Amino acid sequence: MSNHDNIPSSRKIITFVKNYPIPVFAIIGLLVGAILQWTTNQHDLGRWVWFITLVVGGVPIVWQTIREMFCRHFASDIVALLAIVAAILMNNAFPGLVIVLMQSGGKALEDYAFKRASSSLDTLLARSPRLAHRKKDHSLEEINVADVKVGDLLLVRPGDLVPVDGKITSEQAEVDESALTGEPLPKIKKIGELVFSGTVNVGNAFEMTSSKISGESQYAKIVQLVRKAQQEKAPIQRLADRYAIWFTPITLGISALGWLLTRDVQTILAVLVVATPCSLIFATPVAIISGINKAAKSGIIIKTGSAIEQVGKTQAIVFDKTGTITFGTPIVEKIMPANNIDANDILRKAASVEQFSSHPAARVLVEKGQSMFGKLSLPTNFHELPGAGVDGYVEGEHIMVGSQSVFETLVDAVFMQYIQDVKKQINSEGKMLAFVGIDSKPAGVIVFGDKIRPNVNSMMEDMKKLGVEKSIMLTGDTLDNAKSIAQQAGMTNFEANLLPEDKVIAVKKLKQEFGNVTMVGDGINDAPALAASTVGIAMGAHGTAISAEAADMVLLVDDISKVSKVIEISQKTLQVAKQSIFVGLGVSFVFMAIASLGYISPAIGALLQEVLDVGVILNALRAR
């Protein structure tokens, strides 16, 4: 539940009135003027109320539209501007006031929906490195990341983000760099090795010396890349504005023709009132808001109106690998037994001894063991070597599980030969090998790797049906890993060993070729490419704050098939919006033709537009 849902209704109303005073003021003015005219017979006073409301509410709209025109933004607002100005000059307030309500109400409705959608991102955007723990004078102090100085001794606790770039001063550390490099498995860092801001400590607490301040660290560099990409991103012309380009001059021409035919300036106002494109003012935002709400129910947060318009037109779509195409967490790929020991027996005993370990791979092993065997035996005399392995007794047998370094202490030539033989048998690139020993003898090896999400292949097929011409995977991982995952996902296009700036270059090339490009990613290293693409989609369930912030859409559920789902929602939304626009503009042309002959007064024209508004809104709501 978002914070917005916890706010009392009265406070919501007050906030809405404060943020959108013009439509509220217009409604009150219309009602008060109508009451004065039609119930108390104070016609002059009622007309004055309407006129004052028109001037007070209309002038800000006129001024804003003129400012946008100076910025070369010519949209459907121009017809509304002319109608409001004409109503003021001709002292015919009622039709002008209806236009004020339509114009300000449509903008408020769209703006309110986007603010509500983006509020759901608050929890996601709290994940960036903000705090550091500095050791000073034999004490530990919590400071802002911006206050870290070069040479500071920092403590990074389990689960913490590394605050700045620096060097390990502890004996070793275990760091998850997947968000930065795309490599799915944690890395063991020894004393003196570099760690980078934005990566995660998945082992025990370790100490480090900062080598760069926050603003010069890896995380900050990627933030700068995101900002640069956003600044270079060309503004996208909205659906309504494209139709307004030709609708506006036609309206002006019919207004001039009406004046020539009737020689009555009221005809000009009547044409402008019936021509005020409610189908552009209301149809698009209502359809888009309906689409946004439909997406939100599926766990997809859409941050801008242009995003839902553009994603349905995607010609090429780019995917990150780790955490996007794949789960991004280690899984047990296979168990290779030795000395005729049963693979299930190896798994049960290894999972049992790993129950007391906090290592990510240990948790995966325990979960797999519990799913297969239910309750596991508890180990005794348990010991853990952080980042290297564990040992203990299970059912009277001594069980050791860990990397090669754990078994080097055995000084057992047979066991070491077994390890070398295993490494020759399998390609360990991108894999993690956990050797298992029972009573100091080789029992087998557990191979950990990354795995593609189960619905990737079906999603690829769905996207082809939806008109996506090209799918490509961009990753910072190695070529062998990228090739393996791409083959499993049914993708023939992929690039590996890419830095964040390389991904941006690749996205820009695709934009030159296809025009409309969507990028899907989850890590810090994906953020610049997400910002550079036409539409960026972030995997928010386990993604990083910077990727969620850089993207136009965020998947709050850990389901990549939502990518094809949002493309489908977009296409349906655009279809409904266009239907409303075509019908609305068609009816407006009929009304304009009749009004140009002098058969529709401005007041009647305003009422006809209201009827048309209702029809357009009801049709646009079908996008839900």
PLY file of the C-alpha trace (Angstrom):
ply
format ascii 1.0
element vertex 624
property float x
property float y
property float z
element edge 623
property int vertex1
property int vertex2
end_header
0.00 0.00 0.00
1.38 3.42 -0.92
1.64 6.30 1.52
-1.03 8.05 -0.50
-3.64 5.49 0.54
-3.08 6.28 4.24
-3.92 9.98 3.89
-7.41 10.96 5.17
-9.98 11.94 2.51
-10.35 15.50 3.83
-6.61 16.04 3.58
-6.59 14.62 0.05
-9.29 17.11 -0.95
-7.40 20.04 0.60
-4.20 18.94 -1.17
-6.03 18.62 -4.49
-7.58 22.09 -4.14
-4.20 23.57 -3.25
-2.47 21.91 -6.22
-5.24 22.46 -8.78
-7.11 25.65 -7.84
-8.29 26.60 -11.35
-10.64 23.65 -12.08
-12.03 23.84 -8.53
-12.54 27.60 -8.86
-14.20 27.12 -12.28
-16.66 24.55 -10.93
-17.60 26.79 -7.98
-18.00 29.80 -10.29
-20.19 27.88 -12.72
-22.45 26.59 -9.92
-22.77 29.94 -8.13
-23.51 31.78 -11.38
-26.10 29.17 -12.39
-27.82 29.39 -8.99
-27.96 33.19 -9.15
-29.39 33.17 -12.68
-31.77 30.25 -12.64
-33.04 30.08 -9.05
-32.88 33.66 -7.71
-33.44 35.42 -11.07
-30.40 37.66 -10.45
-29.29 37.36 -14.06
-26.82 40.24 -14.14
-25.12 39.18 -10.90
-24.89 35.58 -12.15
-23.30 36.71 -15.43
-20.80 38.85 -13.50
-19.84 35.86 -11.36
-19.26 33.85 -14.53
-17.25 36.65 -16.12
-14.99 37.18 -13.08
-14.44 33.42 -12.81
-13.63 33.28 -16.53
-11.04 36.06 -16.25
-9.43 34.77 -13.03
-9.34 31.15 -14.24
-8.70 31.83 -17.91
-5.81 34.30 -17.77
-3.32 31.77 -16.23
-4.25 29.24 -18.94
-3.82 31.84 -21.68
-0.47 32.98 -20.26
0.83 29.41 -19.92
-0.19 28.60 -23.50
1.54 31.74 -24.82
4.72 30.80 -22.95
4.62 27.35 -24.52
4.14 28.91 -27.96
7.29 30.98 -27.42
9.03 27.68 -26.67
7.75 26.39 -30.03
5.25 24.06 -28.43
2.11 24.31 -30.56
-0.61 22.04 -29.23
-4.38 21.70 -28.91
-4.27 24.36 -26.18
-4.15 27.12 -28.82
-7.80 26.63 -29.82
-8.79 26.75 -26.14
-6.73 29.93 -25.71
-8.54 31.63 -28.60
-11.93 30.51 -27.29
-11.19 31.92 -23.81
-9.90 35.23 -25.19
-12.88 35.54 -27.55
-15.33 34.84 -24.70
-13.72 37.57 -22.56
-13.68 40.15 -25.39
-17.27 39.40 -26.39
-18.48 39.36 -22.77
-19.95 35.89 -23.26
-18.66 34.17 -20.14
-20.51 30.85 -19.98
-18.95 29.08 -23.01
-15.54 30.45 -22.12
-15.86 29.19 -18.56
-16.76 25.70 -19.80
-13.55 25.74 -21.85
-11.55 26.81 -18.77
-13.00 23.87 -16.83
-12.25 21.39 -19.61
-8.72 22.66 -20.17
-7.62 22.89 -16.53
-9.53 19.77 -15.50
-7.89 17.59 -18.17
-4.39 18.71 -17.15
-5.14 18.26 -13.43
-6.53 14.77 -14.01
-3.44 13.63 -15.91
-0.96 15.29 -13.52
-2.70 13.84 -10.45
-2.57 10.31 -11.86
1.15 10.51 -12.60
1.94 11.86 -9.13
-0.05 9.02 -7.59
1.79 6.43 -9.70
5.24 7.82 -8.93
4.53 7.83 -5.18
4.72 4.03 -5.30
8.43 4.35 -6.06
9.33 5.99 -2.73
10.47 2.75 -1.13
12.55 1.80 -4.16
14.46 5.07 -4.22
15.81 4.58 -0.69
18.45 2.06 -1.72
21.31 4.27 -2.90
24.46 4.60 -0.74
23.71 7.38 1.74
25.43 6.43 4.98
28.87 5.19 5.95
30.32 3.90 9.21
33.69 5.47 9.98
36.13 4.16 12.58
37.82 7.00 14.43
39.56 7.16 17.81
38.56 3.56 18.65
34.87 4.39 18.09
32.38 3.94 15.26
30.39 6.89 13.91
27.61 6.95 11.32
28.15 9.70 8.76
26.68 10.87 5.48
28.39 9.38 2.43
29.19 12.90 1.24
31.30 13.41 4.40
33.65 10.49 3.68
37.21 11.68 3.02
40.03 9.91 1.19
41.91 7.74 3.67
39.00 7.24 6.09
38.79 3.80 7.68
35.26 2.48 7.10
33.36 -0.53 8.40
30.96 -2.19 5.96
28.43 -4.34 7.79
26.73 -7.45 6.35
24.07 -6.41 3.86
25.35 -2.82 3.57
26.10 -1.06 0.32
29.75 -0.17 -0.10
29.59 3.64 0.35
32.61 4.74 -1.73
35.42 3.21 -3.76
38.27 1.91 -1.63
40.66 -0.89 -0.68
40.03 -3.85 1.61
42.02 -3.72 4.86
40.44 -6.85 6.38
41.80 -10.28 5.57
39.01 -10.80 3.05
35.50 -9.72 2.09
32.68 -11.18 0.03
31.02 -8.68 -2.26
28.06 -8.93 -4.65
28.99 -6.85 -7.71
26.10 -8.04 -9.91
24.39 -4.64 -9.96
27.61 -3.07 -11.22
29.26 -5.67 -13.44
26.48 -8.13 -14.26
28.36 -11.10 -12.77
25.78 -13.13 -10.80
28.02 -14.77 -8.20
29.66 -12.98 -5.24
33.38 -12.23 -5.39
35.95 -12.92 -2.68
38.13 -9.84 -2.18
41.47 -10.14 -0.42
43.33 -7.50 1.55
44.44 -4.63 -0.71
41.86 -5.34 -3.46
39.46 -2.68 -4.69
35.76 -2.51 -3.85
33.33 -0.13 -5.52
30.47 2.03 -4.28
27.01 0.59 -4.86
28.09 -3.05 -4.50
26.78 -5.13 -1.58
28.57 -6.85 1.29
27.12 -10.38 1.34
29.64 -11.81 3.81
30.87 -10.82 7.24
31.65 -7.23 8.21
34.90 -5.94 6.75
37.02 -2.84 6.95
38.18 -0.71 4.04
40.10 2.48 3.41
38.36 4.98 1.15
40.36 5.86 -1.96
37.82 8.25 -3.48
35.19 10.63 -2.17
31.53 9.93 -2.88
31.31 12.32 -5.83
34.20 10.59 -7.63
33.28 6.98 -6.86
31.89 4.47 -9.33
28.29 5.01 -8.25
28.57 8.79 -8.75
30.11 8.31 -12.20
27.13 6.25 -13.26
24.77 8.89 -11.85
26.56 11.44 -14.03
26.13 9.19 -17.05
22.39 8.96 -16.29
22.04 12.74 -16.07
23.91 13.22 -19.33
21.71 10.64 -21.07
18.55 12.29 -19.74
19.69 15.72 -20.93
20.45 14.38 -24.39
17.11 12.58 -24.62
14.96 14.34 -27.21
11.45 15.37 -26.07
8.73 13.08 -27.39
5.74 14.58 -29.15
2.56 13.48 -27.40
-0.30 11.84 -29.30
-2.73 14.75 -28.84
-0.18 17.33 -30.00
0.40 15.49 -33.28
-3.25 15.83 -34.21
-3.38 19.42 -32.93
-0.78 20.52 -35.49
-3.25 20.23 -38.35
-6.51 20.58 -36.37
-5.69 24.08 -35.08
-5.18 25.83 -38.48
-8.30 24.12 -39.88
-10.31 25.48 -36.93
-9.03 29.00 -37.53
-9.94 28.71 -41.20
-13.51 27.61 -40.43
-13.85 30.46 -37.88
-12.82 32.98 -40.53
-15.21 31.39 -43.03
-18.06 31.59 -40.49
-17.47 35.28 -39.96
-17.43 35.87 -43.72
-20.72 34.00 -44.09
-22.61 35.55 -41.16
-20.70 38.81 -40.45
-21.35 38.08 -36.77
-18.43 37.90 -34.33
-20.47 35.53 -32.13
-20.09 32.98 -34.93
-16.33 33.03 -34.40
-16.81 32.27 -30.70
-19.35 29.54 -31.46
-16.95 27.83 -33.88
-14.05 28.08 -31.39
-16.18 26.69 -28.56
-17.44 23.66 -30.50
-13.96 23.22 -31.96
-12.19 23.17 -28.59
-10.80 19.66 -28.98
-12.19 17.91 -25.94
-11.23 14.64 -27.61
-7.61 15.82 -27.44
-7.94 17.43 -24.01
-9.76 14.52 -22.37
-9.53 11.38 -24.56
-5.77 10.95 -24.42
-5.24 11.64 -20.69
-8.27 9.58 -19.62
-7.21 6.64 -21.81
-3.63 6.93 -20.60
-4.67 7.17 -16.95
-6.83 4.08 -17.49
-3.86 2.31 -19.01
-1.61 3.40 -16.15
-4.12 2.07 -13.61
-4.42 -1.21 -15.50
-0.62 -1.53 -15.53
-0.42 -0.69 -11.81
-2.78 -3.56 -11.02
-0.28 -5.85 -12.75
2.58 -4.47 -10.66
3.89 -2.06 -13.34
4.46 1.55 -12.30
4.48 4.03 -15.21
6.01 7.40 -14.41
5.13 9.48 -17.51
2.34 9.68 -20.05
4.73 9.62 -22.99
6.19 6.33 -21.70
2.92 4.42 -22.03
2.41 5.98 -25.46
5.88 5.06 -26.71
6.39 1.56 -25.29
3.64 0.17 -27.52
5.53 1.42 -30.58
8.76 -0.34 -29.61
10.69 -1.62 -32.63
13.76 -2.86 -30.76
14.07 -3.97 -27.15
17.29 -4.29 -25.16
17.70 -6.58 -22.14
20.34 -6.71 -19.44
21.37 -10.26 -18.51
21.95 -10.67 -14.77
18.82 -10.02 -12.72
16.75 -9.33 -15.84
16.93 -12.28 -18.23
18.30 -14.38 -15.36
17.38 -14.45 -11.69
20.73 -12.93 -10.74
21.14 -15.25 -7.75
23.08 -18.54 -7.64
21.17 -21.80 -8.13
22.27 -25.41 -7.88
22.89 -26.43 -11.49
24.07 -29.98 -10.86
25.78 -32.30 -8.39
28.71 -34.41 -9.60
29.26 -37.30 -7.14
32.56 -39.10 -6.56
33.45 -42.54 -5.21
30.00 -43.96 -6.03
28.27 -41.75 -3.45
24.62 -40.95 -4.23
24.04 -37.34 -5.42
20.99 -36.96 -3.16
23.05 -38.07 -0.17
25.65 -35.42 -0.99
22.95 -32.74 -1.23
21.25 -33.76 2.05
24.47 -33.78 4.08
25.88 -30.62 2.48
22.57 -28.76 3.01
22.47 -29.93 6.62
25.90 -28.57 7.50
25.22 -25.30 5.62
22.19 -24.45 7.79
24.31 -22.35 10.14
25.99 -20.38 7.32
24.89 -16.94 6.11
26.50 -17.28 2.67
24.06 -16.70 -0.27
25.02 -20.04 -1.84
24.48 -21.76 1.53
20.93 -20.40 1.69
20.26 -21.69 -1.82
21.64 -25.12 -0.90
19.58 -25.32 2.30
16.37 -24.31 0.46
16.96 -26.99 -2.17
17.70 -29.60 0.51
14.57 -28.70 2.49
12.41 -28.80 -0.66
13.65 -32.33 -1.43
14.03 -33.89 2.02
11.95 -31.75 4.34
13.57 -31.37 7.74
17.37 -31.48 7.71
19.67 -32.77 10.47
21.36 -30.10 12.57
25.18 -30.09 12.44
27.41 -30.25 15.51
30.87 -28.74 16.04
30.10 -26.29 13.20
32.85 -23.98 11.93
32.77 -21.42 9.13
35.58 -19.84 7.15
33.96 -16.65 5.80
33.68 -16.78 2.03
35.55 -20.09 1.83
33.47 -22.88 3.34
32.10 -24.71 6.37
32.63 -27.94 8.24
30.82 -29.87 10.95
29.43 -33.25 11.90
26.18 -34.59 10.45
24.91 -37.98 11.66
28.36 -38.87 12.96
30.21 -38.04 9.72
32.59 -35.10 9.26
31.25 -32.96 6.39
33.26 -30.22 4.67
31.77 -27.94 1.98
33.64 -25.12 0.31
36.06 -23.79 -2.26
39.38 -25.28 -3.22
41.16 -23.23 -0.52
39.27 -25.04 2.27
40.60 -28.43 1.19
44.17 -27.24 0.69
44.50 -27.46 4.51
44.03 -31.23 4.24
47.31 -31.61 2.35
45.74 -34.68 0.79
47.21 -35.44 -2.62
44.23 -37.62 -3.57
41.72 -34.89 -2.77
43.75 -32.19 -4.55
44.05 -34.40 -7.64
40.28 -34.87 -7.56
39.78 -31.08 -7.53
42.09 -30.63 -10.51
40.31 -33.40 -12.43
36.89 -31.79 -11.80
38.12 -28.43 -13.07
39.26 -30.06 -16.30
35.91 -31.80 -16.77
33.66 -28.74 -16.59
33.85 -25.18 -17.79
33.87 -23.26 -14.52
33.58 -19.85 -16.24
30.76 -18.01 -14.51
30.20 -20.97 -12.18
30.92 -21.44 -8.51
32.20 -24.87 -7.44
31.54 -26.11 -3.91
33.54 -29.26 -3.18
32.14 -31.72 -0.65
34.27 -33.97 1.54
33.03 -36.71 3.85
35.51 -37.84 6.49
38.35 -36.12 4.56
37.61 -38.02 1.35
36.21 -36.57 -1.91
32.43 -36.97 -2.05
31.57 -34.76 -5.01
31.16 -31.22 -6.26
28.12 -28.94 -6.32
28.00 -26.60 -9.34
26.29 -23.25 -8.83
25.31 -20.95 -11.68
22.74 -18.42 -12.82
19.48 -19.45 -14.44
17.18 -17.74 -16.92
13.68 -16.87 -15.78
11.11 -19.52 -16.74
8.91 -17.22 -18.83
11.64 -15.54 -20.94
11.06 -17.67 -24.04
7.29 -17.16 -24.08
7.84 -13.41 -23.57
10.11 -13.31 -26.63
7.40 -14.96 -28.72
4.75 -12.56 -27.40
6.91 -9.55 -28.31
7.29 -10.77 -31.88
3.50 -10.99 -32.16
3.26 -7.44 -30.78
5.51 -6.11 -33.55
8.94 -5.95 -31.89
11.47 -6.43 -34.70
14.69 -7.00 -32.73
15.64 -8.19 -29.25
19.22 -7.90 -28.01
20.99 -8.68 -24.74
23.69 -6.29 -23.46
25.77 -7.38 -20.46
28.91 -6.61 -18.56
29.42 -10.34 -18.01
31.85 -12.51 -19.96
31.31 -13.63 -23.55
30.91 -17.32 -22.64
28.26 -16.61 -20.01
26.44 -14.19 -22.30
26.41 -16.70 -25.16
25.08 -19.48 -22.93
22.24 -17.38 -21.50
21.34 -15.90 -24.91
21.01 -19.39 -26.39
18.77 -20.51 -23.54
16.62 -17.40 -23.96
16.29 -17.90 -27.71
18.14 -14.66 -28.50
20.59 -14.49 -31.40
21.73 -10.93 -30.70
23.95 -10.17 -27.70
27.02 -8.19 -26.66
29.26 -8.92 -23.65
32.00 -7.31 -21.54
30.25 -3.92 -21.74
30.83 -0.97 -19.45
27.86 1.33 -18.61
28.96 3.82 -21.29
29.21 0.99 -23.84
25.57 0.11 -23.21
24.58 3.73 -23.84
26.45 3.71 -27.17
24.72 0.47 -28.17
21.29 1.90 -27.31
21.98 5.07 -29.31
22.96 3.00 -32.36
19.73 1.05 -32.12
17.76 4.30 -31.85
19.35 5.49 -35.10
18.34 2.25 -36.79
14.88 1.66 -35.30
13.83 5.01 -33.81
11.93 3.59 -30.85
14.01 1.50 -28.42
13.01 0.08 -25.02
15.66 -0.95 -22.46
15.01 -3.39 -19.60
17.51 -3.64 -16.74
17.95 -3.78 -13.00
21.48 -2.83 -12.00
23.44 0.32 -11.40
25.32 -0.32 -14.64
22.02 -0.34 -16.56
20.86 3.09 -15.38
22.57 5.21 -18.09
21.20 2.99 -20.87
17.73 3.08 -19.28
17.86 6.88 -19.37
19.19 6.95 -22.96
16.49 4.67 -24.39
13.11 5.86 -25.62
11.49 3.97 -22.75
13.43 2.50 -19.83
11.94 -0.34 -17.77
13.57 -1.22 -14.44
13.19 -4.49 -12.55
12.21 -2.87 -9.27
11.52 -5.88 -7.06
15.24 -6.58 -6.56
16.76 -3.78 -8.63
18.71 -0.73 -7.53
17.44 2.74 -6.70
19.36 4.41 -9.48
17.92 2.09 -12.15
14.38 2.70 -10.83
15.00 6.44 -10.85
16.48 6.47 -14.37
13.69 4.36 -15.86
10.29 5.47 -17.18
8.62 2.33 -15.85
9.30 0.05 -12.89
8.23 -3.58 -12.51
7.33 -3.99 -8.84
6.91 -7.74 -9.30
9.82 -10.03 -10.17
8.28 -11.17 -13.45
9.91 -10.26 -16.76
6.83 -11.31 -18.74
5.34 -8.00 -17.58
7.45 -6.38 -20.32
5.29 -7.88 -23.06
2.24 -7.20 -20.87
2.95 -3.45 -20.71
3.54 -3.32 -24.47
0.13 -4.93 -24.94
-1.49 -2.48 -22.48
0.12 0.43 -24.32
-1.13 -0.71 -27.71
-4.66 -1.17 -26.35
-4.52 2.25 -24.67
-3.39 3.97 -27.88
-6.08 2.18 -29.87
-8.81 3.41 -27.52
-7.35 6.95 -27.39
-7.21 7.18 -31.19
-10.81 5.96 -31.47
-11.92 8.71 -29.10
-9.84 11.30 -30.95
-11.17 10.38 -34.39
-14.80 10.25 -33.25
-14.43 13.43 -31.16
-12.73 15.41 -33.92
-15.22 14.12 -36.47
-18.19 15.31 -34.39
-16.39 18.61 -33.74
-16.02 19.19 -37.50
-19.76 18.61 -37.95
-20.53 21.08 -35.14
-18.06 23.60 -36.62
-19.73 23.39 -40.03
-23.16 24.03 -38.48
-21.82 26.80 -36.21
-20.08 28.55 -39.14
-23.50 28.98 -40.74
-24.81 30.68 -37.58
-27.08 27.85 -36.42
-25.31 27.20 -33.10
-24.90 29.89 -30.44
-21.79 29.91 -28.20
-23.82 28.80 -25.14
-25.44 25.89 -27.01
-22.05 25.03 -28.44
-20.61 24.80 -24.93
-23.40 22.44 -23.85
-22.89 20.29 -26.96
-19.21 20.07 -26.11
-20.09 18.87 -22.61
-22.21 16.06 -24.10
-19.32 15.18 -26.38
-16.96 15.23 -23.36
-19.03 12.60 -21.57
-19.04 10.33 -24.62
-15.29 10.72 -25.15
-14.51 10.02 -21.47
-16.74 6.93 -21.36
-15.05 5.52 -24.47
-11.56 6.33 -23.16
-12.31 4.48 -19.92
-12.43 1.27 -21.96
-8.62 1.28 -21.75
-9.01 -0.07 -18.22
0 1
1 2
2 3
3 4
4 5
5 6
6 7
7 8
8 9
9 10
10 11
11 12
12 13
13 14
14 15
15 16
16 17
17 18
18 19
19 20
20 21
21 22
22 23
23 24
24 25
25 26
26 27
27 28
28 29
29 30
30 31
31 32
32 33
33 34
34 35
35 36
36 37
37 38
38 39
39 40
40 41
41 42
42 43
43 44
44 45
45 46
46 47
47 48
48 49
49 50
50 51
51 52
52 53
53 54
54 55
55 56
56 57
57 58
58 59
59 60
60 61
61 62
62 63
63 64
64 65
65 66
66 67
67 68
68 69
69 70
70 71
71 72
72 73
73 74
74 75
75 76
76 77
77 78
78 79
79 80
80 81
81 82
82 83
83 84
84 85
85 86
86 87
87 88
88 89
89 90
90 91
91 92
92 93
93 94
94 95
95 96
96 97
97 98
98 99
99 100
100 101
101 102
102 103
103 104
104 105
105 106
106 107
107 108
108 109
109 110
110 111
111 112
112 113
113 114
114 115
115 116
116 117
117 118
118 119
119 120
120 121
121 122
122 123
123 124
124 125
125 126
126 127
127 128
128 129
129 130
130 131
131 132
132 133
133 134
134 135
135 136
136 137
137 138
138 139
139 140
140 141
141 142
142 143
143 144
144 145
145 146
146 147
147 148
148 149
149 150
150 151
151 152
152 153
153 154
154 155
155 156
156 157
157 158
158 159
159 160
160 161
161 162
162 163
163 164
164 165
165 166
166 167
167 168
168 169
169 170
170 171
171 172
172 173
173 174
174 175
175 176
176 177
177 178
178 179
179 180
180 181
181 182
182 183
183 184
184 185
185 186
186 187
187 188
188 189
189 190
190 191
191 192
192 193
193 194
194 195
195 196
196 197
197 198
198 199
199 200
200 201
201 202
202 203
203 204
204 205
205 206
206 207
207 208
208 209
209 210
210 211
211 212
212 213
213 214
214 215
215 216
216 217
217 218
218 219
219 220
220 221
221 222
222 223
223 224
224 225
225 226
226 227
227 228
228 229
229 230
230 231
231 232
232 233
233 234
234 235
235 236
236 237
237 238
238 239
239 240
240 241
241 242
242 243
243 244
244 245
245 246
246 247
247 248
248 249
249 250
250 251
251 252
252 253
253 254
254 255
255 256
256 257
257 258
258 259
259 260
260 261
261 262
262 263
263 264
264 265
265 266
266 267
267 268
268 269
269 270
270 271
271 272
272 273
273 274
274 275
275 276
276 277
277 278
278 279
279 280
280 281
281 282
282 283
283 284
284 285
285 286
286 287
287 288
288 289
289 290
290 291
291 292
292 293
293 294
294 295
295 296
296 297
297 298
298 299
299 300
300 301
301 302
302 303
303 304
304 305
305 306
306 307
307 308
308 309
309 310
310 311
311 312
312 313
313 314
314 315
315 316
316 317
317 318
318 319
319 320
320 321
321 322
322 323
323 324
324 325
325 326
326 327
327 328
328 329
329 330
330 331
331 332
332 333
333 334
334 335
335 336
336 337
337 338
338 339
339 340
340 341
341 342
342 343
343 344
344 345
345 346
346 347
347 348
348 349
349 350
350 351
351 352
352 353
353 354
354 355
355 356
356 357
357 358
358 359
359 360
360 361
361 362
362 363
363 364
364 365
365 366
366 367
367 368
368 369
369 370
370 371
371 372
372 373
373 374
374 375
375 376
376 377
377 378
378 379
379 380
380 381
381 382
382 383
383 384
384 385
385 386
386 387
387 388
388 389
389 390
390 391
391 392
392 393
393 394
394 395
395 396
396 397
397 398
398 399
399 400
400 401
401 402
402 403
403 404
404 405
405 406
406 407
407 408
408 409
409 410
410 411
411 412
412 413
413 414
414 415
415 416
416 417
417 418
418 419
419 420
420 421
421 422
422 423
423 424
424 425
425 426
426 427
427 428
428 429
429 430
430 431
431 432
432 433
433 434
434 435
435 436
436 437
437 438
438 439
439 440
440 441
441 442
442 443
443 444
444 445
445 446
446 447
447 448
448 449
449 450
450 451
451 452
452 453
453 454
454 455
455 456
456 457
457 458
458 459
459 460
460 461
461 462
462 463
463 464
464 465
465 466
466 467
467 468
468 469
469 470
470 471
471 472
472 473
473 474
474 475
475 476
476 477
477 478
478 479
479 480
480 481
481 482
482 483
483 484
484 485
485 486
486 487
487 488
488 489
489 490
490 491
491 492
492 493
493 494
494 495
495 496
496 497
497 498
498 499
499 500
500 501
501 502
502 503
503 504
504 505
505 506
506 507
507 508
508 509
509 510
510 511
511 512
512 513
513 514
514 515
515 516
516 517
517 518
518 519
519 520
520 521
521 522
522 523
523 524
524 525
525 526
526 527
527 528
528 529
529 530
530 531
531 532
532 533
533 534
534 535
535 536
536 537
537 538
538 539
539 540
540 541
541 542
542 543
543 544
544 545
545 546
546 547
547 548
548 549
549 550
550 551
551 552
552 553
553 554
554 555
555 556
556 557
557 558
558 559
559 560
560 561
561 562
562 563
563 564
564 565
565 566
566 567
567 568
568 569
569 570
570 571
571 572
572 573
573 574
574 575
575 576
576 577
577 578
578 579
579 580
580 581
581 582
582 583
583 584
584 585
585 586
586 587
587 588
588 589
589 590
590 591
591 592
592 593
593 594
594 595
595 596
596 597
597 598
598 599
599 600
600 601
601 602
602 603
603 604
604 605
605 606
606 607
607 608
608 609
609 610
610 611
611 612
612 613
613 614
614 615
615 616
616 617
617 618
618 619
619 620
620 621
621 622
622 623
